Amino acid sequence: MSKFEELCKAYAASRQAYRESCEACQDFSEIFLKQLSDYFDCPIQSQNQKFDDNGILYFDGAIDVCENPENPEKGDRETVEISLSVNKVIDNFIVTVYPWGHEFKILIDEPRHFEEAFEYIFDRIKSGYTGISLLPSEPDSLPF
């Protein structure tokens, strides 16, 4: 095998690993948002998906909140976007919640890992409205 062929073989393996990482992150993001939707008991839409050069997926989860959940057409409403990234590291996924940069190491078969991330996201969204965080390690979020 020539040096050029070795380079091409290494490039092909690298591209294949990148595609596999992207596919795994894409699949995991769908699972994550589905479970988050179930946890919050409301629809959550995926938006603005893009991969960086390392195969890390950046995306937003969008939740429509309203004054009256029994009659969402009455009163004010807004869309809350949750900015996230997913990176596959060996058999784990690292989910990062922005702008706080808080990372969660999630094993796909470990529901507790998902719940920790979901509670953090819930607390961050709620504290944006109340100014009070219920997480002991987090400073209170101020809306101004």
SELUMLUM-532277 format. One record per residue (C-alpha): x, y, z; residue in one letter. Coordinates in steps of 0.001 Angstrom, whole numbers, padded with zeros to 6 digits, always signed. Example, Ala and Ser with C-alpha at 12.3 -4.5 7.8 and 13.67 -1.06 7.14 Angstrom:
BEGIN
+012300-004500+007800A;+013670-001060+007140S;
//
This chain:
BEGIN
+000000+000000+000000M;+001381+003395-000992S;+001638+006331+001414K;-001175+008023-000499F;-003394+004974-000134E;-002637+004901+003594E;-003674+008554+003848L;-006878+007858+001928C;-007638+004871+004145K;-007101+006971+007290A;-009290+009739+005842Y;-012069+007263+004981A;-011981+005801+008513A;-012102+009297+009999S;-015085+010297+007852R;-016892+007054+008745Q;-016326+007687+012475A;-017620+011264+012017Y;-020788+010045+010249R;-021403+007408+012926E;-020948+009992+015692S;-023347+012397+013967C;-025944+009660+013533E;-025624+008567+017178A;-025972+012176+018400C;-028980+012739+016130Q;-030697+009586+017385D;-029923+010446+021011F;-031226+014020+020648S;-034559+012638+019451E;-034735+010272+022431I;-033730+013074+024810F;-036371+015519+023543L;-039062+012811+023485K;-038338+011913+027093Q;-038121+015596+028077L;-041497+016124+026413S;-042926+013210+028411D;-041324+014527+031611Y;-042765+018042+031140F;-046042+016622+029759D;-046003+019012+026796C;-044780+018982+023201P;-041173+020019+022626I;-039988+020730+019106Q;-036420+020343+017858S;-035022+023356+016001Q;-031787+024766+014562N;-029835+021514+014376Q;-026231+021732+013234K;-023072+019683+013664F;-019628+021091+014272D;-016443+019640+012767D;-016116+017211+015687N;-019568+015666+015264G;-021114+017514+018211I;-024782+018290+017606L;-026083+021724+018620Y;-029841+022235+018686F;-032713+023954+020449D;-035736+022444+022114G;-038763+024750+021859A;-041626+024783+024369I;-044696+026979+023986D;-045723+028248+027430V;-048950+030082+028104C;-050916+031694+030899E;-053680+029079+030879N;-052663+025523+029918P;-056319+024388+029887E;-057112+027013+027247N;-053808+027979+025589P;-055486+030185+022998E;-056587+032613+025723K;-054021+034960+027205G;-050386+035521+026452D;-047971+032832+025328R;-044363+032579+024307E;-041875+030066+022986T;-039022+029129+025299V;-035932+027807+023547E;-033566+025478+025378I;-030123+025484+023759S;-028377+022133+023993L;-025508+020154+022573S;-024918+016406+022445V;-021528+014757+022162N;-020967+010992+022085K;-018045+009868+024244V;-017504+006109+024185I;-020842+004686+025462D;-022027+007927+027048N;-023585+011097+025783F;-022611+014481+027154I;-025545+016900+027091V;-024673+020549+027679T;-027317+023146+028558V;-026544+026684+027360Y;-025880+029461+028235P;-024929+027962+031615W;-022588+025368+030126G;-023853+022775+032600H;-022951+019262+031425E;-024715+015982+032092F;-023103+012609+031411K;-025959+010365+030341I;-025962+006621+029911L;-028890+005830+027656I;-030070+002983+029918D;-029968+005062+033118E;-033246+007002+033663P;-031784+008864+036675R;-029253+010586+034406H;-032053+011874+032190F;-034080+013062+035188E;-031152+015074+036567E;-030853+016908+033250A;-034630+017388+032988F;-034872+018821+036523E;-032017+021209+035777Y;-033704+022410+032585I;-037044+022788+034405F;-035388+024780+037189D;-033567+027073+034751R;-036751+027831+032798I;-038877+028345+035903K;-036245+030513+037599S;-036264+032720+034508G;-039840+033628+035430Y;-039621+033543+039233T;-036035+034665+039827G;-035618+031759+042269I;-033624+028605+041660S;-034489+025511+043674L;-031154+023864+042905L;-028794+024251+045866P;-025644+024575+043780S;-027053+027182+041412E;-027161+030915+042094P;-030568+032536+041781D;-031312+033605+038250S;-032217+037272+037956L;-034405+038378+035063P;-032525+041718+034736F;
//
